[in-house]
Amino acid sequence: MCQLQPLLALLLLLSCPWANASALQGQIVGGHEAQPHSHPYMAYLKLGVSACGGFLVAPDWVMTAAHCRMRLFNATVILGAHNIHEPETTQQVRGVVRYHLHPQYDPETVSNDIMLLKLTAKATLNDYVKTIPLPKSSSDLPTGTKCSIAGWGLIDDDQTTNKLFETKVSIYSRRKCIRFYPHLNTGMVCAGSFHELRDSSQGDSGGPLVCNKVAQGIVSFGYSTPPGVYTRISNYLPWIQKIMKK
C-alpha cells in the first residue's frame, strides 16, 4: 500500500490508492472565526516552519496526532492563544520534554494516530487555558451526534488566517464511512457533512473533535471533501492512562 504522509501536500498523495486524499492539517472548511478563547483547551504546536493542533488533557499533557511526530524537533506549545501571530497576554508557552507515540502507529494506514506530549512545566489553568475531559468509556458515539472542530491556518479558498476558526460537524455511521475508507478500524471515527462542505483539512492535524464538551477524536486524515477521519480517543483509554500515570 502506498504510504500516506498526512503532513504532505495533496500532490504527493496522488499516487496513493486513496486518490485525492488529504491530511487533515489546518483548514476549517465552511467555518467561521471562533469567539476568542472559547476553546481554552486548544494548543498550537509550532514545529519549525509548520504547525499542528493539539489540546490540553492535563496541566502538563497535550494530546495530538502521531503523524505530527516527524516535526517535533524543538517543538513549542502555545496555550491560551487566539491570534497565534500576536503576543497576547493570555498566552502560555511551553516546551516538550518528551513525546509518547502510540507503539502501534502505522504511517501507511494512519492507524493508531495518537500521541501524548509531556510539557516542560505545568500550564497555569485559568479562563484562557483549561483542560478538556476525555471519554469515560469505550462506547461508540451515536450517528448524528453534533460535534465541533477548531484550528488555525488555512480556511476556505486557501486563505490564510492567524486566528482560531471553528465549525460544526456530525458523526457518521461506521457502515457508511467504510465505503469511503475500506481500511477504517475501531480506532477511527468519521465526522463531517455531505450537504454542507464542513470539515477539517490541511493544518489542523492533532486538533480535537469535541462532542458534548468531551474530546472524542483527534484530526487525522481524509479526502478533500467530507467526511474526515478522526482517531477515536475512547479506543485508547488504557494506553492514555498508562502513559499519564508514569
PyRosetta script that sets phi, psi and omega in degrees:
from pyrosetta import init, pose_from_sequence

init()
pose = pose_from_sequence("MCQLQPLLALLLLLSCPWANASALQGQIVGGHEAQPHSHPYMAYLKLGVSACGGFLVAPDWVMTAAHCRMRLFNATVILGAHNIHEPETTQQVRGVVRYHLHPQYDPETVSNDIMLLKLTAKATLNDYVKTIPLPKSSSDLPTGTKCSIAGWGLIDDDQTTNKLFETKVSIYSRRKCIRFYPHLNTGMVCAGSFHELRDSSQGDSGGPLVCNKVAQGIVSFGYSTPPGVYTRISNYLPWIQKIMKK")
pose.set_psi(1, 141.4)
pose.set_omega(1, 177.9)
pose.set_phi(2, -67.3)
pose.set_psi(2, 139.0)
pose.set_omega(2, -178.8)
pose.set_phi(3, -77.7)
pose.set_psi(3, 127.9)
pose.set_omega(3, 175.4)
pose.set_phi(4, -93.8)
pose.set_psi(4, 117.3)
pose.set_omega(4, 176.6)
pose.set_phi(5, -101.2)
pose.set_psi(5, 101.4)
pose.set_omega(5, -170.7)
pose.set_phi(6, -59.9)
pose.set_psi(6, -19.3)
pose.set_omega(6, -177.4)
pose.set_phi(7, -97.2)
pose.set_psi(7, 4.9)
pose.set_omega(7, 179.5)
pose.set_phi(8, -90.6)
pose.set_psi(8, 161.8)
pose.set_omega(8, -179.7)
pose.set_phi(9, -69.6)
pose.set_psi(9, 161.9)
pose.set_omega(9, -176.5)
pose.set_phi(10, -58.3)
pose.set_psi(10, -36.0)
pose.set_omega(10, -176.7)
pose.set_phi(11, -60.3)
pose.set_psi(11, -30.4)
pose.set_omega(11, -179.3)
pose.set_phi(12, -75.8)
pose.set_psi(12, -8.5)
pose.set_omega(12, -176.8)
pose.set_phi(13, -101.5)
pose.set_psi(13, -4.6)
pose.set_omega(13, -174.2)
pose.set_phi(14, -64.9)
pose.set_psi(14, -22.3)
pose.set_omega(14, -179.4)
pose.set_phi(15, -86.1)
pose.set_psi(15, -2.5)
pose.set_omega(15, -179.7)
pose.set_phi(16, -83.0)
pose.set_psi(16, 157.4)
pose.set_omega(16, 177.2)
pose.set_phi(17, -59.6)
pose.set_psi(17, -30.0)
pose.set_omega(17, -179.4)
pose.set_phi(18, -91.3)
pose.set_psi(18, 68.6)
pose.set_omega(18, -176.8)
pose.set_phi(19, -56.2)
pose.set_psi(19, 145.4)
pose.set_omega(19, -177.5)
pose.set_phi(20, 70.1)
pose.set_psi(20, 8.4)
pose.set_omega(20, 176.9)
pose.set_phi(21, -68.9)
pose.set_psi(21, 143.6)
pose.set_omega(21, 176.6)
pose.set_phi(22, -134.3)
pose.set_psi(22, 145.9)
pose.set_omega(22, 174.6)
pose.set_phi(23, -70.8)
pose.set_psi(23, 145.1)
pose.set_omega(23, 177.2)
pose.set_phi(24, -85.1)
pose.set_psi(24, 88.6)
pose.set_omega(24, -166.6)
pose.set_phi(25, -113.9)
pose.set_psi(25, 2.0)
pose.set_omega(25, 176.2)
pose.set_phi(26, 155.2)
pose.set_psi(26, -1.4)
pose.set_omega(26, -174.5)
pose.set_phi(27, -103.2)
pose.set_psi(27, 126.4)
pose.set_omega(27, 175.2)
pose.set_phi(28, -101.5)
pose.set_psi(28, 107.7)
pose.set_omega(28, -176.3)
pose.set_phi(29, -88.7)
pose.set_psi(29, 126.3)
pose.set_omega(29, 179.9)
pose.set_phi(30, 75.5)
pose.set_psi(30, 21.5)
pose.set_omega(30, -176.6)
pose.set_phi(31, -104.0)
pose.set_psi(31, -168.9)
pose.set_omega(31, 179.7)
pose.set_phi(32, -149.3)
pose.set_psi(32, 163.0)
pose.set_omega(32, 179.0)
pose.set_phi(33, -62.6)
pose.set_psi(33, 133.1)
pose.set_omega(33, 179.9)
pose.set_phi(34, -75.5)
pose.set_psi(34, 152.2)
pose.set_omega(34, 170.9)
pose.set_phi(35, -61.9)
pose.set_psi(35, 129.5)
pose.set_omega(35, -176.4)
pose.set_phi(36, -49.9)
pose.set_psi(36, 128.3)
pose.set_omega(36, 175.0)
pose.set_phi(37, 66.5)
pose.set_psi(37, 23.6)
pose.set_omega(37, 175.6)
pose.set_phi(38, -82.1)
pose.set_psi(38, -8.0)
pose.set_omega(38, 175.0)
pose.set_phi(39, -125.3)
pose.set_psi(39, 69.4)
pose.set_omega(39, -170.9)
pose.set_phi(40, -68.1)
pose.set_psi(40, -6.8)
pose.set_omega(40, 178.1)
pose.set_phi(41, -86.9)
pose.set_psi(41, -10.7)
pose.set_omega(41, -174.2)
pose.set_phi(42, -68.7)
pose.set_psi(42, 140.9)
pose.set_omega(42, 176.1)
pose.set_phi(43, -124.1)
pose.set_psi(43, 138.5)
pose.set_omega(43, 175.7)
pose.set_phi(44, -105.6)
pose.set_psi(44, 118.8)
pose.set_omega(44, -177.9)
pose.set_phi(45, -99.1)
pose.set_psi(45, 106.2)
pose.set_omega(45, -180.0)
pose.set_phi(46, -86.5)
pose.set_psi(46, 113.9)
pose.set_omega(46, -172.9)
pose.set_phi(47, -119.8)
pose.set_psi(47, 75.1)
pose.set_omega(47, -176.3)
pose.set_phi(48, 69.3)
pose.set_psi(48, -122.3)
pose.set_omega(48, -179.6)
pose.set_phi(49, -88.5)
pose.set_psi(49, -5.0)
pose.set_omega(49, -179.5)
pose.set_phi(50, -117.6)
pose.set_psi(50, -175.1)
pose.set_omega(50, -176.6)
pose.set_phi(51, -155.3)
pose.set_psi(51, 161.5)
pose.set_omega(51, 171.2)
pose.set_phi(52, -136.7)
pose.set_psi(52, 165.6)
pose.set_omega(52, 172.3)
pose.set_phi(53, -95.2)
pose.set_psi(53, 168.7)
pose.set_omega(53, 176.2)
pose.set_phi(54, -167.2)
pose.set_psi(54, -178.9)
pose.set_omega(54, 179.9)
pose.set_phi(55, -153.8)
pose.set_psi(55, 146.7)
pose.set_omega(55, -173.8)
pose.set_phi(56, -83.4)
pose.set_psi(56, 117.8)
pose.set_omega(56, -179.0)
pose.set_phi(57, -107.9)
pose.set_psi(57, -11.6)
pose.set_omega(57, 173.5)
pose.set_phi(58, -157.6)
pose.set_psi(58, 162.3)
pose.set_omega(58, -176.7)
pose.set_phi(59, -54.1)
pose.set_psi(59, -28.0)
pose.set_omega(59, 179.9)
pose.set_phi(60, -122.6)
pose.set_psi(60, 22.6)
pose.set_omega(60, 178.9)
pose.set_phi(61, -133.3)
pose.set_psi(61, 130.6)
pose.set_omega(61, 174.5)
pose.set_phi(62, -118.0)
pose.set_psi(62, 135.6)
pose.set_omega(62, 176.1)
pose.set_phi(63, -101.6)
pose.set_psi(63, 141.9)
pose.set_omega(63, 179.1)
pose.set_phi(64, -154.4)
pose.set_psi(64, -171.2)
pose.set_omega(64, 179.9)
pose.set_phi(65, -87.7)
pose.set_psi(65, 143.8)
pose.set_omega(65, 179.1)
pose.set_phi(66, -63.7)
pose.set_psi(66, -30.6)
pose.set_omega(66, -176.5)
pose.set_phi(67, -71.4)
pose.set_psi(67, -6.3)
pose.set_omega(67, 173.3)
pose.set_phi(68, -79.6)
pose.set_psi(68, -6.0)
pose.set_omega(68, -172.2)
pose.set_phi(69, -61.1)
pose.set_psi(69, -33.5)
pose.set_omega(69, -173.3)
pose.set_phi(70, -65.8)
pose.set_psi(70, -11.0)
pose.set_omega(70, -177.3)
pose.set_phi(71, -122.0)
pose.set_psi(71, 24.2)
pose.set_omega(71, -174.4)
pose.set_phi(72, -84.4)
pose.set_psi(72, -3.3)
pose.set_omega(72, -179.4)
pose.set_phi(73, -61.1)
pose.set_psi(73, 123.7)
pose.set_omega(73, -178.8)
pose.set_phi(74, 56.8)
pose.set_psi(74, 39.2)
pose.set_omega(74, -179.8)
pose.set_phi(75, -67.5)
pose.set_psi(75, 142.5)
pose.set_omega(75, 174.5)
pose.set_phi(76, -118.8)
pose.set_psi(76, 132.2)
pose.set_omega(76, 179.4)
pose.set_phi(77, -106.4)
pose.set_psi(77, 123.9)
pose.set_omega(77, 178.9)
pose.set_phi(78, -110.6)
pose.set_psi(78, 121.0)
pose.set_omega(78, 178.7)
pose.set_phi(79, -109.2)
pose.set_psi(79, 158.1)
pose.set_omega(79, 175.2)
pose.set_phi(80, 69.4)
pose.set_psi(80, 24.9)
pose.set_omega(80, -176.3)
pose.set_phi(81, -99.7)
pose.set_psi(81, 151.2)
pose.set_omega(81, 165.6)
pose.set_phi(82, -117.8)
pose.set_psi(82, -56.8)
pose.set_omega(82, 173.6)
pose.set_phi(83, -101.3)
pose.set_psi(83, 107.9)
pose.set_omega(83, -171.7)
pose.set_phi(84, -74.9)
pose.set_psi(84, -6.3)
pose.set_omega(84, 177.0)
pose.set_phi(85, -103.1)
pose.set_psi(85, 8.5)
pose.set_omega(85, 177.4)
pose.set_phi(86, -116.1)
pose.set_psi(86, 140.7)
pose.set_omega(86, 178.7)
pose.set_phi(87, -79.8)
pose.set_psi(87, 71.4)
pose.set_omega(87, -176.9)
pose.set_phi(88, -69.8)
pose.set_psi(88, 142.8)
pose.set_omega(88, -179.6)
pose.set_phi(89, -67.9)
pose.set_psi(89, -17.6)
pose.set_omega(89, -179.7)
pose.set_phi(90, -79.6)
pose.set_psi(90, -13.9)
pose.set_omega(90, -172.9)
pose.set_phi(91, -76.1)
pose.set_psi(91, 144.1)
pose.set_omega(91, 172.1)
pose.set_phi(92, -125.9)
pose.set_psi(92, 130.4)
pose.set_omega(92, -176.6)
pose.set_phi(93, -111.4)
pose.set_psi(93, 131.2)
pose.set_omega(93, 179.8)
pose.set_phi(94, -133.0)
pose.set_psi(94, 155.6)
pose.set_omega(94, 171.2)
pose.set_phi(95, -97.4)
pose.set_psi(95, 178.4)
pose.set_omega(95, 179.0)
pose.set_phi(96, -113.8)
pose.set_psi(96, 118.7)
pose.set_omega(96, -179.0)
pose.set_phi(97, -82.8)
pose.set_psi(97, -31.3)
pose.set_omega(97, 173.5)
pose.set_phi(98, -165.2)
pose.set_psi(98, 157.0)
pose.set_omega(98, 177.6)
pose.set_phi(99, -124.8)
pose.set_psi(99, 146.8)
pose.set_omega(99, -178.5)
pose.set_phi(100, -117.1)
pose.set_psi(100, 101.5)
pose.set_omega(100, 176.5)
pose.set_phi(101, -81.5)
pose.set_psi(101, 139.5)
pose.set_omega(101, 176.6)
pose.set_phi(102, -60.3)
pose.set_psi(102, 131.7)
pose.set_omega(102, -173.7)
pose.set_phi(103, -63.6)
pose.set_psi(103, -21.9)
pose.set_omega(103, 179.3)
pose.set_phi(104, -102.6)
pose.set_psi(104, 16.4)
pose.set_omega(104, 177.7)
pose.set_phi(105, -60.4)
pose.set_psi(105, 131.2)
pose.set_omega(105, -178.8)
pose.set_phi(106, -122.3)
pose.set_psi(106, 108.2)
pose.set_omega(106, -178.0)
pose.set_phi(107, -66.3)
pose.set_psi(107, -19.2)
pose.set_omega(107, 179.9)
pose.set_phi(108, -75.4)
pose.set_psi(108, -41.5)
pose.set_omega(108, -179.7)
pose.set_phi(109, -103.5)
pose.set_psi(109, -6.4)
pose.set_omega(109, -175.9)
pose.set_phi(110, 57.9)
pose.set_psi(110, 31.7)
pose.set_omega(110, 175.1)
pose.set_phi(111, -78.1)
pose.set_psi(111, 149.3)
pose.set_omega(111, 178.0)
pose.set_phi(112, 57.0)
pose.set_psi(112, 44.9)
pose.set_omega(112, -175.2)
pose.set_phi(113, -82.7)
pose.set_psi(113, 71.4)
pose.set_omega(113, -176.4)
pose.set_phi(114, -144.8)
pose.set_psi(114, 142.9)
pose.set_omega(114, -178.3)
pose.set_phi(115, -150.4)
pose.set_psi(115, 145.0)
pose.set_omega(115, 176.3)
pose.set_phi(116, -114.2)
pose.set_psi(116, 134.9)
pose.set_omega(116, 178.8)
pose.set_phi(117, -112.0)
pose.set_psi(117, 126.5)
pose.set_omega(117, 175.9)
pose.set_phi(118, -91.0)
pose.set_psi(118, 120.5)
pose.set_omega(118, -176.2)
pose.set_phi(119, -80.1)
pose.set_psi(119, 156.4)
pose.set_omega(119, -179.4)
pose.set_phi(120, -67.7)
pose.set_psi(120, -25.9)
pose.set_omega(120, 178.3)
pose.set_phi(121, -152.6)
pose.set_psi(121, 152.1)
pose.set_omega(121, 179.4)
pose.set_phi(122, -64.6)
pose.set_psi(122, 145.1)
pose.set_omega(122, 173.8)
pose.set_phi(123, -74.9)
pose.set_psi(123, 149.2)
pose.set_omega(123, 172.8)
pose.set_phi(124, -87.5)
pose.set_psi(124, 112.0)
pose.set_omega(124, -176.5)
pose.set_phi(125, -77.4)
pose.set_psi(125, 132.9)
pose.set_omega(125, 179.5)
pose.set_phi(126, -156.9)
pose.set_psi(126, -160.8)
pose.set_omega(126, -178.5)
pose.set_phi(127, -67.1)
pose.set_psi(127, -20.7)
pose.set_omega(127, -174.6)
pose.set_phi(128, -104.7)
pose.set_psi(128, -18.4)
pose.set_omega(128, -179.8)
pose.set_phi(129, -130.7)
pose.set_psi(129, 113.5)
pose.set_omega(129, -178.9)
pose.set_phi(130, -140.0)
pose.set_psi(130, 156.3)
pose.set_omega(130, 173.2)
pose.set_phi(131, -84.0)
pose.set_psi(131, 161.2)
pose.set_omega(131, 175.5)
pose.set_phi(132, -119.7)
pose.set_psi(132, 138.0)
pose.set_omega(132, -180.0)
pose.set_phi(133, -66.2)
pose.set_psi(133, 152.7)
pose.set_omega(133, 173.2)
pose.set_phi(134, -103.5)
pose.set_psi(134, 163.9)
pose.set_omega(134, 179.0)
pose.set_phi(135, -58.4)
pose.set_psi(135, 150.6)
pose.set_omega(135, 179.2)
pose.set_phi(136, -96.7)
pose.set_psi(136, -14.8)
pose.set_omega(136, 179.2)
pose.set_phi(137, -140.6)
pose.set_psi(137, 170.4)
pose.set_omega(137, -177.2)
pose.set_phi(138, -94.6)
pose.set_psi(138, 12.7)
pose.set_omega(138, -177.1)
pose.set_phi(139, -69.7)
pose.set_psi(139, 151.7)
pose.set_omega(139, 179.4)
pose.set_phi(140, -72.7)
pose.set_psi(140, 150.0)
pose.set_omega(140, 173.3)
pose.set_phi(141, -77.9)
pose.set_psi(141, 140.0)
pose.set_omega(141, 177.9)
pose.set_phi(142, -62.5)
pose.set_psi(142, 141.8)
pose.set_omega(142, 175.5)
pose.set_phi(143, -57.0)
pose.set_psi(143, 137.2)
pose.set_omega(143, 179.7)
pose.set_phi(144, 92.5)
pose.set_psi(144, -6.3)
pose.set_omega(144, 177.9)
pose.set_phi(145, -57.0)
pose.set_psi(145, 131.1)
pose.set_omega(145, -179.5)
pose.set_phi(146, -81.5)
pose.set_psi(146, 132.7)
pose.set_omega(146, -178.3)
pose.set_phi(147, -137.4)
pose.set_psi(147, 173.0)
pose.set_omega(147, 177.3)
pose.set_phi(148, -133.5)
pose.set_psi(148, 153.8)
pose.set_omega(148, 174.8)
pose.set_phi(149, -132.6)
pose.set_psi(149, 153.3)
pose.set_omega(149, -179.6)
pose.set_phi(150, -148.4)
pose.set_psi(150, 154.3)
pose.set_omega(150, 178.4)
pose.set_phi(151, -179.2)
pose.set_psi(151, 170.1)
pose.set_omega(151, 177.5)
pose.set_phi(152, -105.9)
pose.set_psi(152, 161.1)
pose.set_omega(152, 172.9)
pose.set_phi(153, 121.4)
pose.set_psi(153, -134.4)
pose.set_omega(153, -177.4)
pose.set_phi(154, -76.7)
pose.set_psi(154, 145.9)
pose.set_omega(154, 171.5)
pose.set_phi(155, -123.3)
pose.set_psi(155, -159.7)
pose.set_omega(155, -175.4)
pose.set_phi(156, -53.4)
pose.set_psi(156, 145.4)
pose.set_omega(156, 177.8)
pose.set_phi(157, 58.1)
pose.set_psi(157, 30.2)
pose.set_omega(157, 176.7)
pose.set_phi(158, 60.5)
pose.set_psi(158, 24.6)
pose.set_omega(158, 175.2)
pose.set_phi(159, -76.3)
pose.set_psi(159, 141.8)
pose.set_omega(159, -179.5)
pose.set_phi(160, -94.2)
pose.set_psi(160, 149.3)
pose.set_omega(160, 175.0)
pose.set_phi(161, -145.7)
pose.set_psi(161, 146.6)
pose.set_omega(161, 176.4)
pose.set_phi(162, -97.7)
pose.set_psi(162, -3.6)
pose.set_omega(162, -175.1)
pose.set_phi(163, -100.7)
pose.set_psi(163, 156.2)
pose.set_omega(163, -178.5)
pose.set_phi(164, -71.6)
pose.set_psi(164, 128.0)
pose.set_omega(164, 176.0)
pose.set_phi(165, -111.5)
pose.set_psi(165, 158.7)
pose.set_omega(165, -178.2)
pose.set_phi(166, -144.2)
pose.set_psi(166, 160.7)
pose.set_omega(166, 171.1)
pose.set_phi(167, -158.3)
pose.set_psi(167, 169.5)
pose.set_omega(167, -179.2)
pose.set_phi(168, -110.8)
pose.set_psi(168, 143.1)
pose.set_omega(168, 178.3)
pose.set_phi(169, -136.7)
pose.set_psi(169, 170.1)
pose.set_omega(169, 178.2)
pose.set_phi(170, -124.4)
pose.set_psi(170, 150.3)
pose.set_omega(170, 178.0)
pose.set_phi(171, -71.6)
pose.set_psi(171, 132.7)
pose.set_omega(171, 176.5)
pose.set_phi(172, -90.4)
pose.set_psi(172, 153.1)
pose.set_omega(172, 173.4)
pose.set_phi(173, -70.7)
pose.set_psi(173, 143.2)
pose.set_omega(173, 179.6)
pose.set_phi(174, -61.7)
pose.set_psi(174, -36.6)
pose.set_omega(174, -179.0)
pose.set_phi(175, -61.6)
pose.set_psi(175, -41.9)
pose.set_omega(175, 179.6)
pose.set_phi(176, -75.4)
pose.set_psi(176, -37.6)
pose.set_omega(176, -175.1)
pose.set_phi(177, -69.8)
pose.set_psi(177, -29.4)
pose.set_omega(177, -178.1)
pose.set_phi(178, -67.8)
pose.set_psi(178, -16.7)
pose.set_omega(178, 174.3)
pose.set_phi(179, -67.6)
pose.set_psi(179, -33.0)
pose.set_omega(179, 178.2)
pose.set_phi(180, -83.4)
pose.set_psi(180, -37.5)
pose.set_omega(180, -174.2)
pose.set_phi(181, -128.3)
pose.set_psi(181, 85.9)
pose.set_omega(181, -177.3)
pose.set_phi(182, -59.4)
pose.set_psi(182, -22.2)
pose.set_omega(182, -178.6)
pose.set_phi(183, -89.4)
pose.set_psi(183, 8.2)
pose.set_omega(183, -179.3)
pose.set_phi(184, -55.9)
pose.set_psi(184, 135.2)
pose.set_omega(184, 179.2)
pose.set_phi(185, -130.7)
pose.set_psi(185, -176.8)
pose.set_omega(185, -173.7)
pose.set_phi(186, -69.4)
pose.set_psi(186, -13.0)
pose.set_omega(186, 176.9)
pose.set_phi(187, -89.3)
pose.set_psi(187, 10.0)
pose.set_omega(187, -178.1)
pose.set_phi(188, -128.1)
pose.set_psi(188, 151.7)
pose.set_omega(188, 174.6)
pose.set_phi(189, -140.4)
pose.set_psi(189, 145.8)
pose.set_omega(189, -178.2)
pose.set_phi(190, -106.2)
pose.set_psi(190, 145.5)
pose.set_omega(190, 175.8)
pose.set_phi(191, -152.0)
pose.set_psi(191, 153.0)
pose.set_omega(191, 179.4)
pose.set_phi(192, 156.6)
pose.set_psi(192, -158.6)
pose.set_omega(192, 178.7)
pose.set_phi(193, -151.5)
pose.set_psi(193, 129.7)
pose.set_omega(193, 176.0)
pose.set_phi(194, -75.5)
pose.set_psi(194, -37.7)
pose.set_omega(194, -170.3)
pose.set_phi(195, -80.8)
pose.set_psi(195, -26.6)
pose.set_omega(195, 177.1)
pose.set_phi(196, -128.7)
pose.set_psi(196, 137.0)
pose.set_omega(196, -177.3)
pose.set_phi(197, -76.5)
pose.set_psi(197, 78.3)
pose.set_omega(197, 178.1)
pose.set_phi(198, -119.2)
pose.set_psi(198, 124.8)
pose.set_omega(198, -176.5)
pose.set_phi(199, -171.2)
pose.set_psi(199, 170.9)
pose.set_omega(199, 169.7)
pose.set_phi(200, -107.3)
pose.set_psi(200, 146.3)
pose.set_omega(200, 174.6)
pose.set_phi(201, -159.9)
pose.set_psi(201, 179.0)
pose.set_omega(201, -175.5)
pose.set_phi(202, 9.4)
pose.set_psi(202, 100.4)
pose.set_omega(202, 172.3)
pose.set_phi(203, 115.9)
pose.set_psi(203, -19.7)
pose.set_omega(203, -179.9)
pose.set_phi(204, -99.3)
pose.set_psi(204, 8.5)
pose.set_omega(204, 178.0)
pose.set_phi(205, -46.3)
pose.set_psi(205, 133.1)
pose.set_omega(205, 176.6)
pose.set_phi(206, 90.9)
pose.set_psi(206, -11.9)
pose.set_omega(206, 178.2)
pose.set_phi(207, -72.9)
pose.set_psi(207, 165.0)
pose.set_omega(207, -175.0)
pose.set_phi(208, -91.4)
pose.set_psi(208, 147.4)
pose.set_omega(208, 166.2)
pose.set_phi(209, -96.8)
pose.set_psi(209, 112.2)
pose.set_omega(209, -172.4)
pose.set_phi(210, -107.2)
pose.set_psi(210, 121.9)
pose.set_omega(210, -179.8)
pose.set_phi(211, -127.4)
pose.set_psi(211, 123.2)
pose.set_omega(211, -178.8)
pose.set_phi(212, 53.2)
pose.set_psi(212, 42.6)
pose.set_omega(212, 175.8)
pose.set_phi(213, 66.5)
pose.set_psi(213, 19.7)
pose.set_omega(213, 177.6)
pose.set_phi(214, -123.5)
pose.set_psi(214, 137.7)
pose.set_omega(214, 176.4)
pose.set_phi(215, -76.0)
pose.set_psi(215, 107.0)
pose.set_omega(215, -176.6)
pose.set_phi(216, -102.3)
pose.set_psi(216, -18.9)
pose.set_omega(216, -176.8)
pose.set_phi(217, -148.2)
pose.set_psi(217, 167.7)
pose.set_omega(217, 176.0)
pose.set_phi(218, -125.8)
pose.set_psi(218, 129.8)
pose.set_omega(218, 179.3)
pose.set_phi(219, -56.6)
pose.set_psi(219, 122.6)
pose.set_omega(219, -173.6)
pose.set_phi(220, -121.7)
pose.set_psi(220, -71.1)
pose.set_omega(220, -178.1)
pose.set_phi(221, -159.5)
pose.set_psi(221, 174.2)
pose.set_omega(221, 178.0)
pose.set_phi(222, 172.1)
pose.set_psi(222, 176.9)
pose.set_omega(222, 174.1)
pose.set_phi(223, -78.5)
pose.set_psi(223, 178.7)
pose.set_omega(223, -178.5)
pose.set_phi(224, -74.2)
pose.set_psi(224, -9.8)
pose.set_omega(224, 174.6)
pose.set_phi(225, -126.9)
pose.set_psi(225, 158.0)
pose.set_omega(225, -179.6)
pose.set_phi(226, -60.6)
pose.set_psi(226, 158.8)
pose.set_omega(226, 2.4)
pose.set_phi(227, -82.9)
pose.set_psi(227, 162.7)
pose.set_omega(227, 174.8)
pose.set_phi(228, -105.8)
pose.set_psi(228, 162.6)
pose.set_omega(228, 179.9)
pose.set_phi(229, -107.6)
pose.set_psi(229, 134.9)
pose.set_omega(229, -178.6)
pose.set_phi(230, -124.1)
pose.set_psi(230, 145.9)
pose.set_omega(230, 172.2)
pose.set_phi(231, -65.8)
pose.set_psi(231, 129.5)
pose.set_omega(231, -178.6)
pose.set_phi(232, -87.1)
pose.set_psi(232, 102.0)
pose.set_omega(232, -171.9)
pose.set_phi(233, -58.8)
pose.set_psi(233, -37.2)
pose.set_omega(233, -176.3)
pose.set_phi(234, -60.9)
pose.set_psi(234, -20.2)
pose.set_omega(234, 179.3)
pose.set_phi(235, -74.7)
pose.set_psi(235, -14.8)
pose.set_omega(235, -172.1)
pose.set_phi(236, -117.9)
pose.set_psi(236, 16.4)
pose.set_omega(236, -175.5)
pose.set_phi(237, -57.3)
pose.set_psi(237, -44.7)
pose.set_omega(237, 179.0)
pose.set_phi(238, -60.4)
pose.set_psi(238, -42.0)
pose.set_omega(238, 179.4)
pose.set_phi(239, -65.0)
pose.set_psi(239, -44.2)
pose.set_omega(239, 179.8)
pose.set_phi(240, -59.8)
pose.set_psi(240, -47.4)
pose.set_omega(240, -179.1)
pose.set_phi(241, -63.3)
pose.set_psi(241, -39.0)
pose.set_omega(241, -179.9)
pose.set_phi(242, -63.1)
pose.set_psi(242, -46.1)
pose.set_omega(242, -177.8)
pose.set_phi(243, -66.9)
pose.set_psi(243, -43.8)
pose.set_omega(243, -175.1)
pose.set_phi(244, -74.3)
pose.set_psi(244, -16.2)
pose.set_omega(244, 177.7)
pose.set_phi(245, -87.2)
pose.set_psi(245, -13.7)
pose.set_omega(245, -178.5)
pose.set_phi(246, -61.6)
pose.dump_pdb("model.pdb")
